[in-house]
Amino acid sequence: MKVHNLSETNSVVNHFLAEIRNVNIQNDRMRFRRNIERIGEILAYEMSKSLHFSSEEIQTPLSEIKANLIDDKVVVCSILRAGVPLHNGILNYFDWVDSSFISAYRYHISETEFEINVEYLASQNLDNKVLILADPMLATGQSLLATFEALTKVGLPKEVHIISVIAAQPGIDFLKDKLPQETQLWIGAIDEKLNDKGYIVPGLGDAGDLAYGEKLQK
């Protein structure tokens, strides 16, 4: 898996990341969602450079001109509910593509043990498509793996790209041997570790709760 870590170079992404992590700012839900969306836009732009383009002739009001346009068929799949603002950011730049949605959540067996439940999937056929998996927090990697395995039942994509805001290095290491070798990860920042509950440290907390309000725990 090839990793593209945007925090390795200075850009406005670092400013947005600081705001979504900052406890004095992140409780402004509208600002939190918008920052996730803006990071999604930037990651989508960077990811677009890896796609396949072909030259097409278009008509302007004055003349004809050749333009390089994306010729891949792209599907964006977000993991509900935390993935929605990130999904919207990606669609701001890939407005013509198809969208899929899947629910994957942690079912807690104990304080520190959980399993991933996938209960809902709405998707197009993925055969020979470019699949973008959108999940703001890549923690243990188990949700993304469960999502990918569920999606393979509706087709095998030719390329897989993961777009996330923050990842933990252990989660990246977990996925490297379990997803297709050519998978690419586009990430805002990589944090060092997980705590004993499987949350990213330093991370930012629960992205879904910060975006939409605290949920009842299962």
Number of C-alpha atoms within 10 A of each C-alpha: 18 12 13 17 17 20 16 11 9 9 10 13 20 16 12 19 20 14 17 26 16 11 12 9 13 21 16 13 16 12 16 23 23 18 23 27 25 21 27 31 21 19 27 22 14 13 18 14 10 10 14 12 14 11 12 11 11 10 9 8 5 6 7 10 11 11 12 11 13 15 11 16 18 21 23 23 27 28 25 17 18 23 26 22 26 29 29 22 23 25 19 15 16 17 11 11 13 15 18 20 23 20 19 23 19 15 13 14 10 8 8 10 12 14 13 17 14 16 10 13 17 12 17 16 15 20 15 14 18 19 26 25 24 29 28 29 27 27 26 23 22 18 22 24 16 15 23 18 13 17 23 13 10 15 15 17 19 16 19 22 21 23 30 24 27 24 29 24 18 19 21 18 13 15 19 16 10 13 16 13 13 13 17 21 22 24 23 24 19 24 16 12 19 19 11 10 13 17 18 26 16 15 22 19 16 15 24 19 14 19 23 14 12 11 8 5 7 8
